[in-house]
Amino acid sequence: MLFMKGTPDQPKCGFSRTIVQLLQEQNVKFKSFDILSDEQVRQGLKEYSNWPTYPQLYINGELVGGVDIFKELVASGELKSMLPDAGDSKVSLEDRLKSLVNREKVMLFMKGVPDEPRCGFSRTIVGILKSKGVSFGHFDILEDEVVRQGLKSFSNWPTYPQLYVKGELVGGLDIVKELEENGELDSLLKD
């Protein structure tokens, strides 16, 4: 259960947006409560949990913490052991990858983040997408080795960055450059 500012579809603060994105990237099913909708719950939960800030994540009725603690649990691998019924990891990885490639209409799997790309190819493709004025989601494959390796098999594409539109692989930088040069990229991104 996630107590947050706003809803998963419309988070009202950066921390809430970050934890929702992390939960989705980890393919965690969760319910949420908008603490902005009830001041009594907002103040009462701070006292109950002895945790002064939001968002607050609970697993099996126990407070896990906020964004920083959640990030540490993901990085250390501890999160998986805390979640109920992880299920078959091969199936859940495929489901997780399907969810990730469909998270936004235009989704970029890259090294780094758009404001700080960690390789020249990622920097170039981000520049192309920004020059088109298109809104796009992103996933830093350097932050998750399971996704990094799994997506290569899932997409049958061995390198990064990888660009997806409506859940379908477009390709890497060379393909995107080629589509841009022959005038097909705009219609692909805007349809």
Secondary structure, 3 states (H helix, E strand, C coil): CEEECECCCCECCHHHHHHHHHHHHCCCCCCEEEHHHCHHHHHHHHHHHCCCCCCEEEECCEEEECHHHHHHHHHHCHHHHHCCCCCCHHHHHHHHHHHHHCCCCEEEEECEECCEECCHHHHHHHHHHHHCCCCCEEEEHHHCHHHHHHHHHHHCCCCCCEEEECCEEEECHHHHHHHHHCCCHHHHHHC
